[in-house]
Amino acid sequence: MLKIPPHIIKAHTLTINFLSLLREYSVNDPNLKEHLEKPLQKNATYVRMQSQNEMIDVIGHHTIQANIIDEIKAAGFHSIMVDEVTASNDEVMSLCVRFIDDKNNIREEFLEFIQVKRITGQALADAIFKFYKETGLNISHIRGQCFDGAANMAGAKKGLSAIILNQNPQAVYMHCNSHILNLSIVSACKDNVIQAVLARMTQVAIFINYSPKRENLLEHIVARNVEGGQRRKILVGLCKTRWTERNTAYEHFFLAFPFLVTCFEIINGTHGLIDSYESAYTEDWSAESKKDATTHLNAMCNFGFIVGLVSVYRLLYPLQGTCQKLQGRTIDIVKAFDEIESVKSDIQATRNDIDNAFTRIYQHSVRLSEQVGVEPSIPRIAKRQSNRANTPADNPEEYYRRTLAIPLLDNIMTELNTRFTNLSLRASKLLFLVPDVMCTLPDNSTEFNEIVEMYKEDLVNPDVIDIELSVWRRKWLRVDSKDRPSSLAKSLGACDRSRLPNLYVLLKIASCLPVTSCECERSFSVLRRLRPWLRASMTTPRLSSLALMNIHYGHEVNYKDIVKKFLELHPRRIDISNLLFE
């Protein structure tokens, strides 16, 4: 029996789908219909897979990417953001750029998926240098590079950042601030009770979500108690890399806690009102499901677990907005610094008022424990204890405040102060360019002199930068404080390039410094849609072209120009220049 290779079947299926779409479109397009039904030459229909790939490449690389690269060249200074992911057993690197366009807008754009054989710093750097050479971009125009903190990215000697710095000393390295915030939170949550809560949340989410029967039971319980509760996913797994998603998981678990307890009691047959449920939900549970449900129930019906859950959810909740803001495409380094400082201020205020703050947490924990029949209690105090806190206390509230809430807040503050030191140093130097901050600081600043010295070669005339700074300062001193620009982006838009050329260059460089590498993460979301297991054999050039078309779907495209480029790059035997436009 003849077996057809899978890739032949996939290619044939996609070609049939493409032709079917063309026939649907031809109903309203007589020119296209005539070409499909009665081509001038039977072997020149241009609907084969080769022609498809050529047209996709023209639209993706030779139109969309080429236009973006032209804008980057016109902008001059820009920064790069790089991340890599394993897709279908291939190492794929996403290359994105941040630059200021001719309308003074901060833009972060995806450029290319580059397949690499190795993910060492040198291999990634060679791939980037090759791309820059092929597209005509200039390595010397890079002013910032933003990656995660992995050794191959941030290594001091052989990391990607170090290799690029050897080529261009002005390409300062910025550790992705979203990654820093995630690392700060993970390191702060190192208490044994909190670690136990997080581990149990992960196990419960897997136990429920990986079984349709158990998931249906939980949805049924929620629907009986909450109107419209079945409209959303009950439990969300803990994401290892995105704190925003973890906070959503905390919220869902917190709201579903009493329903989870009921779910586990029904599974192991200990629920008091089990007869009120249909037999489809109460019978035929396997011994393994009953055993796991009992294990989860015993762990969750513990007052320490409940206090830990409420404490993590409420004490870390203020960080949610900061995570989302740091991921914005237009946020600059000064705004990121303000966000972090604001969060640190909020956490410190909570720490200073920990008695009142934890009283509310404790009262909430008591109410939640009453719903599941758990009495407030503390672990047994022993003379020697190494596996948990052994802090003396007169009551449960005092015990958990001392052993859980206070260490959690102190650890968060320590991690934020330590890990965001570089951001604070860079932002403190750039703050003097922002009118809202500059007008409240002394006129003479050594930090500003350091900025001028660093970017001296980029300035039009660095000898007169002090004069421009004085003019800039006097201009905003005459303006009401509420009308002064408070970010680098707004300051750049308000700067007169012809009158203050040096200051404009500094603002432009400062604005293009990246805050996070989240644009690369967004491109990986597109990669997941474009390269599922059925299309794992897709070549990287086609993949990048499709990704460019998907990500930049709002990019204006002139179809006549596309046809013209297609004919120039892939000449044909018949003239089709006016086929679609006559």
Residue pairs with C-beta under 8 A, 6 or more apart in sequence:
7 537
10 534
10 535
10 537
11 49
14 49
15 48
15 49
15 52
18 47
18 52
19 47
22 32
22 36
22 47
23 36
25 32
26 32
26 33
26 36
27 33
31 579
31 580
31 582
32 580
35 45
35 579
36 45
36 47
39 45
40 574
41 573
41 574
44 572
44 573
44 574
46 572
46 576
51 570
53 542
54 566
54 569
54 570
55 562
55 566
56 542
56 545
56 546
56 549
57 541
57 542
57 545
58 562
58 565
58 566
58 569
58 570
59 545
59 549
59 557
59 562
60 544
60 545
60 546
60 547
60 548
60 549
61 541
61 544
61 545
61 548
62 565
62 569
63 557
63 561
63 562
63 565
64 548
64 549
64 552
64 555
64 557
65 111
65 112
65 135
65 548
67 555
68 97
68 109
68 111
68 552
69 111
69 135
69 136
69 137
71 99
71 101
71 102
72 78
72 97
72 99
72 137
73 136
73 137
73 138
74 102
75 99
75 100
75 101
75 102
75 512
76 141
77 99
77 100
77 141
77 143
77 458
77 508
77 509
77 512
78 97
78 98
78 99
78 141
78 142
78 143
78 512
79 97
79 98
79 99
79 142
79 143
79 144
79 145
79 146
79 171
79 174
79 512
79 513
79 514
80 95
80 96
80 97
80 98
80 128
80 142
80 144
80 145
80 146
81 95
81 96
81 97
81 98
81 108
81 145
81 146
81 147
81 514
81 516
81 517
81 519
81 520
82 93
82 94
82 95
82 96
82 124
82 128
82 145
82 146
82 147
82 153
82 160
82 517
82 520
83 93
83 94
83 147
83 148
83 517
83 520
83 521
83 524
84 91
84 92
84 93
84 94
84 116
84 119
84 124
85 91
85 92
85 94
85 524
85 527
86 92
87 527
87 528
87 531
88 531
88 533
88 536
89 536
90 115
90 540
91 115
91 116
91 117
91 118
91 119
92 113
92 114
92 115
92 116
92 527
92 540
93 113
93 114
93 115
93 116
93 119
93 124
93 127
94 110
94 112
94 113
94 114
94 520
94 523
94 524
94 527
95 110
95 111
95 112
95 113
95 114
95 128
95 131
96 108
96 109
96 110
96 111
96 517
96 519
96 520
96 523
97 108
97 109
97 111
98 106
98 107
98 108
98 144
98 146
98 512
98 513
98 514
98 519
99 107
99 109
99 512
100 106
100 107
100 492
100 508
100 511
100 512
101 107
104 489
104 492
104 493
105 330
106 329
106 330
106 332
106 489
106 511
106 512
107 329
108 329
108 514
108 519
109 519
109 552
110 519
110 520
110 522
110 523
110 526
110 547
110 548
110 551
110 552
111 131
112 131
112 544
113 523
113 527
113 540
113 543
113 544
113 547
114 127
114 128
114 131
114 540
114 544
115 540
116 123
116 124
116 127
117 123
119 152
120 152
120 158
121 152
121 153
121 155
121 158
121 159
121 160
121 161
121 162
121 163
122 158
122 163
124 152
124 153
124 160
125 160
125 163
125 164
128 160
128 164
129 139
129 167
131 137
132 138
132 139
139 164
139 167
139 168
140 167
140 168
140 170
142 164
142 168
142 170
142 171
143 170
143 171
143 172
143 509
143 512
143 513
144 171
144 172
144 173
144 174
144 512
144 513
144 514
145 160
145 161
145 164
145 171
145 172
145 173
145 174
145 514
146 173
146 174
146 175
146 176
146 514
146 515
146 516
146 517
147 153
147 154
147 160
147 161
147 173
147 175
147 176
147 517
148 154
148 175
148 176
148 179
148 517
149 175
149 176
149 179
149 180
149 183
151 159
152 158
152 159
152 160
153 159
153 160
153 161
154 160
154 161
154 173
154 175
155 161
155 162
156 162
161 173
164 171
165 171
165 173
170 454
170 455
170 458
172 426
172 513
174 333
174 422
174 426
174 513
174 514
174 515
175 422
176 516
176 517
176 518
177 326
177 336
177 340
177 420
177 423
177 515
177 516
178 242
178 243
178 323
178 326
178 327
178 516
178 517
178 518
179 241
179 516
179 517
180 419
180 420
180 423
181 243
181 319
181 322
181 323
181 326
182 241
182 242
182 243
183 415
183 419
184 412
184 415
184 416
184 419
184 420
185 243
185 246
185 316
185 319
185 412
185 415
187 411
187 415
188 408
188 411
188 412
188 414
188 415
189 195
189 198
189 312
189 408
189 411
190 411
191 308
191 403
191 404
191 407
191 408
191 411
192 387
192 388
192 389
193 304
193 305
193 307
193 308
193 388
193 403
193 404
194 308
194 311
194 312
194 404
194 408
196 299
196 305
196 308
197 305
197 308
197 309
197 312
198 238
198 312
200 296
200 299
200 300
200 305
201 238
201 249
201 250
201 253
201 309
202 237
202 238
203 296
204 235
204 253
204 260
204 296
204 300
205 235
205 236
205 237
205 238
205 249
205 253
206 237
207 214
207 292
207 293
207 296
208 214
208 215
208 218
208 234
208 235
208 260
208 263
209 215
209 235
209 237
211 289
214 263
214 267
214 289
215 234
216 281
217 263
217 266
217 267
217 281
218 234
218 235
218 256
218 259
218 260
218 263
219 229
219 230
219 234
220 277
220 281
221 259
221 262
221 263
221 266
222 229
222 230
222 234
222 256
222 259
223 229
223 230
225 259
233 252
234 252
234 256
234 259
235 249
235 252
235 253
235 256
236 245
236 248
236 249
236 252
237 249
238 245
238 246
238 249
239 245
239 246
239 249
242 323
243 319
243 320
243 323
244 320
244 323
244 324
244 327
247 316
247 317
247 319
247 320
247 323
250 309
250 312
250 313
250 316
251 313
253 260
253 309
254 309
254 310
254 313
257 300
257 306
257 309
257 368
257 372
258 368
258 371
258 372
260 296
260 300
261 297
261 300
261 301
261 372
262 271
263 293
264 293
264 294
264 296
264 297
264 300
265 271
265 272
265 274
265 293
265 297
266 274
266 277
266 281
266 282
267 285
267 289
267 290
267 293
268 285
268 290
268 293
268 294
268 297
269 282
269 285
269 290
270 297
274 282
285 293
299 305
300 306
300 372
301 372
301 373
301 374
302 374
303 365
303 369
303 374
303 375
303 376
303 377
303 378
303 396
304 378
304 379
304 400
306 365
306 368
306 369
306 374
307 361
307 362
307 365
307 400
307 404
308 404
310 361
310 364
310 365
310 368
311 358
311 361
311 365
311 400
311 404
311 405
311 408
312 408
314 360
314 361
314 364
315 350
315 357
315 361
315 405
315 408
315 409
315 412
316 412
318 343
318 346
318 347
319 343
322 339
322 340
322 342
322 343
325 331
325 335
325 339
326 336
326 339
326 515
326 516
326 518
327 516
327 518
329 519
330 489
331 339
331 515
332 487
332 488
332 489
332 510
332 511
332 513
332 515
333 423
333 426
333 427
333 430
333 488
333 510
333 513
333 515
334 427
334 430
334 431
334 434
334 437
334 487
334 488
334 510
335 487
335 488
335 515
336 423
336 427
336 515
337 423
337 424
337 427
337 428
337 431
340 416
340 420
340 423
340 424
343 416
344 413
344 416
344 417
347 409
347 412
347 413
347 416
348 413
350 357
350 409
351 406
351 409
351 410
351 413
354 401
354 405
354 406
354 409
355 401
357 405
358 397
358 400
358 401
358 405
359 397
361 405
362 396
362 397
362 400
362 401
365 376
366 376
369 375
369 376
376 396
377 396
378 393
378 396
378 399
378 400
379 388
381 390
381 392
382 390
384 390
389 402
389 403
389 404
391 399
391 402
391 403
393 399
393 402
426 513
428 447
429 447
429 448
429 450
429 451
430 451
430 488
430 510
431 437
431 438
431 441
431 447
432 438
432 441
432 445
432 447
432 448
432 451
433 448
433 451
433 488
433 491
433 503
433 506
433 507
433 510
434 485
434 486
434 487
434 488
434 491
435 472
435 473
435 475
435 476
435 479
435 484
435 485
435 491
435 494
436 481
436 484
436 485
436 486
437 486
438 472
438 473
438 476
439 473
439 476
439 477
439 481
439 484
443 470
443 473
448 469
451 506
452 459
452 462
452 465
452 506
455 505
455 506
455 509
456 462
458 505
458 509
459 465
459 502
459 505
459 506
460 501
460 502
460 505
461 501
461 502
462 502
464 502
465 502
465 503
465 506
468 500
468 501
468 502
468 503
469 503
471 499
471 500
472 495
472 500
472 503
476 484
476 485
485 491
485 493
485 494
488 507
488 510
488 511
489 511
491 507
492 504
492 507
492 508
492 511
495 503
495 504
495 507
496 504
497 504
522 551
523 547
523 551
526 547
526 550
526 551
527 543
527 547
529 550
530 538
530 543
530 546
530 547
530 550
531 538
531 543
559 580
559 581
560 581
563 576
563 577
563 579
563 580
563 581
564 577
567 576
567 577
